[in-house]
Amino acid sequence: QVQLVESGGGLVQAGGSLRLSCAVSGNIGSINVMGWYRQAPGKQRELVAHISSMGTTNYASSVKGRFTISRTHAKNTVYLQMNSLKPEDTAVYYCKAMDVNGDYWGQGTQVTVSS
């Protein structure tokens, strides 16, 4: 089992920055991939970025060059640094972990970008 708790969301003006954190606990060693997803009102949840156990990263085209996913060496915290935020980045952001047993989700943190 893996438990995830997100933090760091809030209200920011367009062009600003936020850093989201995801605290990971439980069977950390079993995790293959960690990711950040987001869901805006009336839209489907979408991948923002993910990082593999080997450190390989991948980003949605809409955030590439603005967002950076990273993690601590102990792999117990995953970050999403968000720069040059746009109103269309407004969404609930979720942390996700994947291992051989399935997927685990955090409760989400709201990010609101005002124009």
JOKA-V506400 format. One record per residue. N is the residue number from 1. RES is the residue in three letters. SS is DSSP state (H for helix, E for strand, L for the rest). OMEGA is omega as a letter, one per 40 degrees, with the letter a starting at -180 (* if undefined). Layout:
n & res & ss & omega
N & RES & SS & OMEGA
N & RES & SS & OMEGA
This chain:
n & res & ss & omega
1 & GLN & L & i
2 & VAL & E & i
3 & GLN & E & a
4 & LEU & E & i
5 & VAL & E & i
6 & GLU & E & i
7 & SER & E & i
8 & GLY & L & i
9 & GLY & L & i
10 & GLY & E & a
11 & LEU & E & a
12 & VAL & E & i
13 & GLN & E & i
14 & ALA & L & a
15 & GLY & L & a
16 & GLY & L & a
17 & SER & L & i
18 & LEU & E & i
19 & ARG & E & i
20 & LEU & E & i
21 & SER & E & i
22 & CYS & E & i
23 & ALA & E & a
24 & VAL & E & i
25 & SER & E & a
26 & GLY & E & a
27 & ASN & L & a
28 & ILE & H & a
29 & GLY & H & a
30 & SER & H & a
31 & ILE & L & i
32 & ASN & L & a
33 & VAL & E & i
34 & MET & E & a
35 & GLY & E & i
36 & TRP & E & i
37 & TYR & E & i
38 & ARG & E & i
39 & GLN & E & i
40 & ALA & L & a
41 & PRO & L & i
42 & GLY & L & a
43 & LYS & L & i
44 & GLN & L & i
45 & ARG & L & a
46 & GLU & E & i
47 & LEU & E & i
48 & VAL & E & a
49 & ALA & E & i
50 & HIS & E & a
51 & ILE & E & a
52 & SER & E & i
53 & SER & L & i
54 & MET & L & i
55 & GLY & L & i
56 & THR & L & a
57 & THR & E & i
58 & ASN & E & a
59 & TYR & E & i
60 & ALA & L & a
61 & SER & L & a
62 & SER & L & a
63 & VAL & L & a
64 & LYS & L & a
65 & GLY & L & i
66 & ARG & L & a
67 & PHE & E & i
68 & THR & E & i
69 & ILE & E & i
70 & SER & E & i
71 & ARG & E & i
72 & THR & L & i
73 & HIS & L & a
74 & ALA & L & i
75 & LYS & L & i
76 & ASN & L & i
77 & THR & E & i
78 & VAL & E & a
79 & TYR & E & i
80 & LEU & E & i
81 & GLN & E & a
82 & MET & E & i
83 & ASN & L & i
84 & SER & L & a
85 & LEU & L & a
86 & LYS & L & i
87 & PRO & H & i
88 & GLU & H & i
89 & ASP & H & i
90 & THR & L & a
91 & ALA & E & i
92 & VAL & E & a
93 & TYR & E & a
94 & TYR & E & i
95 & CYS & E & a
96 & LYS & E & i
97 & ALA & E & a
98 & MET & E & i
99 & ASP & E & a
100 & VAL & L & a
101 & ASN & L & a
102 & GLY & E & a
103 & ASP & E & i
104 & TYR & E & a
105 & TRP & E & i
106 & GLY & L & a
107 & GLN & L & i
108 & GLY & L & i
109 & THR & E & a
110 & GLN & E & i
111 & VAL & E & i
112 & THR & E & a
113 & VAL & E & a
114 & SER & E & a
115 & SER & L & *
